[in-house]
Amino acid sequence: MRHWKATMEYHRTKDILHVMRVLGHKSIKNTMRYTQLVDLGEQDYVVKVSWKLEEAVKLLEGGFQYVCDYDNGKIFRKPK
């Protein structure tokens, strides 16, 4: 179960030091044993564009992440 938790936490954060703290390890070597650095494949996203501040706020409240600006709009994405 610790291998699964470590692998999923690393996949979610891409931060091996965070995983080390979550697992309570003092050595990164121990964390590396538990973390299976596997490619879990590309993830599909729902992508939205906001043209107004109110739209951007609603997207952020809905769990979307800001990606970049493009042609006076802001692009957001959220995993499917």
C-alpha positions as CSV (number, residue, x, y, z in Angstrom):
1,M,0.0,0.0,0.0
2,R,2.9,2.4,0.7
3,H,4.3,1.8,-2.8
4,W,0.9,2.8,-4.3
5,K,0.6,5.9,-2.1
6,A,4.1,7.0,-2.8
7,T,3.7,6.4,-6.6
8,M,0.4,8.3,-6.8
9,E,1.6,11.2,-4.6
10,Y,4.7,11.6,-6.8
11,H,2.5,11.4,-10.0
12,R,0.2,14.1,-8.6
13,T,2.9,16.5,-7.3
14,K,6.1,15.6,-9.3
15,D,7.9,16.5,-6.0
16,I,10.0,13.7,-4.6
17,L,10.8,15.7,-1.4
18,H,7.1,16.2,-0.7
19,V,6.6,12.4,-1.0
20,M,9.6,11.9,1.4
21,R,7.8,14.1,4.0
22,V,4.4,12.4,3.5
23,L,6.0,9.0,4.0
24,G,8.0,10.2,7.0
25,H,11.4,9.2,5.6
26,K,14.6,10.8,6.7
27,S,16.5,9.5,3.7
28,I,15.6,10.1,0.0
29,K,17.0,6.6,-0.6
30,N,14.1,5.0,1.3
31,T,11.6,7.2,-0.6
32,M,13.1,6.1,-3.9
33,R,12.5,2.4,-2.9
34,Y,8.8,3.1,-2.4
35,T,8.2,5.4,-5.3
36,Q,7.9,3.6,-8.6
37,L,8.7,6.3,-11.1
38,V,6.5,5.0,-13.9
39,D,5.0,6.8,-16.8
40,L,1.2,6.7,-16.1
41,G,0.5,8.0,-19.6
42,E,-0.7,11.3,-20.9
43,Q,-3.8,12.8,-19.3
44,D,-6.8,14.1,-21.1
45,Y,-7.9,17.6,-20.2
46,V,-11.0,19.8,-20.6
47,V,-9.8,23.2,-21.9
48,K,-11.7,26.5,-21.5
49,V,-10.9,30.1,-22.5
50,S,-12.0,33.0,-20.4
51,W,-12.4,36.5,-21.8
52,K,-13.6,38.2,-18.7
53,L,-12.5,38.3,-15.1
54,E,-15.7,36.8,-13.8
55,E,-15.3,33.8,-16.2
56,A,-11.8,33.2,-15.0
57,V,-12.9,33.3,-11.3
58,K,-15.7,30.7,-12.0
59,L,-13.2,28.4,-13.8
60,L,-10.7,28.6,-10.9
61,E,-13.5,27.9,-8.5
62,G,-14.5,24.9,-10.6
63,G,-11.1,23.3,-10.3
64,F,-9.5,24.6,-13.5
65,Q,-5.8,25.5,-13.6
66,Y,-4.5,28.6,-15.4
67,V,-2.2,27.7,-18.3
68,C,-1.4,30.8,-20.3
69,D,-2.6,34.0,-22.0
70,Y,-3.5,33.8,-25.7
71,D,-5.0,36.5,-27.9
72,N,-6.4,38.6,-25.0
73,G,-8.0,35.5,-23.4
74,K,-6.8,33.2,-20.6
75,I,-6.6,29.5,-21.1
76,F,-7.5,27.1,-18.3
77,R,-7.5,23.3,-18.1
78,K,-8.8,20.5,-15.8
79,P,-8.1,16.8,-16.0
80,K,-11.1,14.8,-17.4
